[in-house]
Amino acid sequence: MGAKKPLTFPLHLLPPAVVDLLYWRDVKTTGVVFGAALLLLLSLTVCSIVSVCSYIGLALLSVTICFRIYKGILQAIQKSDEGHPFKQYLDQEVALSEEMVHKYSDIVLAKLNKTIGELRRLFLVEDLVDSIKFAVLMWILTYVGALFNGLTLAILSVIAVFSCPIIYEKHQTQIDHYLGLVNNQVKDVVGK
């Protein structure tokens, strides 16, 4: 047998900005994204999604109103004519173009049609082995669902997405070694 190929994450499928985010290249930006995502998910464990969205909206609105009043008072005291503090953002176009909507809706439609076709194939037992594999997966997911709810899995997924790539990068040799051992054991068991 030839040399073993090291295990890698399929990072070529992700945009470079996402890869930099997951590998903590800019600690401040990654920390903000990771913290905000985790805070949002943890908030959803305590409050409903409607309440969380309302609180986020109220917090943002409070900050912008206070900033607008503060800038207005400063302009009045300094007798300056700077104008509205958010003018540059108000002047920007925020409408979605038809081309972009069509592009992404076509992508979503293609994926949805492919998923529906695959589910039809699995549920109507076009291939017995694939349908049995799908049934085993659904059976395993019933146990996962009994242990965790979807929100807990989302929280664990966010933590894993932001921690596994950097841990793997730092300890790649050891991880590849142990994954190779596990892989060989699984192949031996499946072979028997």
N, C-alpha and C positions, 0 to 999 in steps of 0.2 A: 504494500500500500504506500501511496505517496504521503507527503507531509500534510498534516491536518490544516485545513483552512480555519483561521480564527473566526469566532462568531462575532458578528457585527450587527448593529442596528441599521435598518434601511434608511439612513439619513439622507440619501440622495433624493428621496421622495418629498422631503420637506424643504420649504424655502430657507435660504441661509439665515434670515433673521430669526426664524423659529429655532434653528439649530443653535445659534448663538444664545438664545434665550434659555434653552434646555441645558446647555453646558455652562451656564452662569458666566459667560464671557464678560458681560456688564452686570456686575453684582447688584447695583442699585436698581436697574431696570427689571432684572429677573426677580429681585426681592419684592418690588412693588407688584408685579404681575402675579407672582406666587402668593403673596400675602393677600392681595385683593380677591383672588379666586378662592383661596381657603377661607377667608373671612365671609365671603358671600355664601359658600356652601355651609359653613358652620352657622351662619345666620338663618339659613333655611331649615336647620334642625330645630330651631327655637320658634321661629315665626313662619307664617305662610308666605308663599311667594308674592302674594299681593301686598302683604305688609312690608316685606323686605324691599320690594320695588318702590313702594310709597315712601319708606324711610330714606332710601337712597335718593329719590327725587326731591324730597324735602331738604335733605342735607345739601345737595347741590344747589337747589334754589336759594336756600338760606345764605350760602357762601356767595353766590352771584349777586343777590340783592344787597347784602352787606357791602360787598366790594363796590357796587354801583353807587350806593349812598356815600361811602367813604370817598370815592373819587369825585362825586358831586360836591361834597363839603370842601374837599381840597381845592377844587376849581373855584368855588365861591370865595374861599379865604385868599387864595393866591391871585384871584381875578384873572385866571387864565382861560383860554378858549380852546381846550384840548378836544372837547366833544365827548361823545359816548365812549366809555372805556372798551366796549366790545364791538366797536364799529367795524374793525377789520374782519371779525367773524360774522357779523350780520351781513356784510357785503358779499361774502362768499356764496357761491351757488351750492346748494345741498341736494338738489333733485337728482334722482337716479336716471341715467340715460336708458332709453328703450333698448339699445344694443346690449348694455350690461344686463338688464333684466332678462332679455331673451336668451343671452348666452348662458346665464346661470340657471334659468328655468329649464332650458334644454338639457343641461347637465343633470339637474335634479330629476327631470322626467326620464332620462335614459337610465339613471341608476335605479329609480323606482320601478320602471318596467322590467329591468333585469332582476331585481329582487323579487318582484311578484312572480316572474317566470320561474325563478329558482325555488321559491316556496311552493308553487304549484307542482313542480317536478318532485319535490320532496314529500309533500303531503299526499299526492296521488300515486306515489310509489313507482315512479318511472324506473328507478334503479333501486333494487331491494337493499343493497349494501349501504348506499348513501342514505336511504331513509332510516335504516337501523342506526347508523352513526348519528344522524340528526336526533333520533329518539333518545339515544344514550346521552347526547348533549343536553337535551331538554330535561331529562331525568336528573342529571348532575346539577343543572341550574335550579331545579326545585330545592335541592339541599342548600345551594348557595343563597337562594331567596329566603330560606328558613333561617339562615344565620345572619344575613345582612339585608338591609333594605337598599333601595337604589341610591339614596343619598349617601349612605355610608360607603357604598362602592365608588361613588363619584369622588368623595373625599379621599379615599385610599388611592384612587387612580391619579388624582392631581398630585398627591404626595409622591407617588411612584414615578410619575412623568418628570417631576422636577428633581428627583433624587437618584433614580437608577442610572441615567446616562453619565452623570458625573462620577458616581461610584464605580461604574464599569470602566470609565476612562482612567481612573486612578489605579484600579486593581485588575486590569484586563488580563494579565498573564495568569493570575491565580484563578480568576473566574472562568476563563477559557479551559484551564486544566480540569477544574471540578465539573464543569458542564460536559466536557469530553468524557469524563469517567461516568457520569450519570447517563449520558447518551449511549455509551457502550453497554452499560447495564440494561438499559431499556431494550436495546437491540438484541442482547442475549436472551432476555425474557420473552420478547416477541418471537425470536427465532425458535425457542423451545416450544 
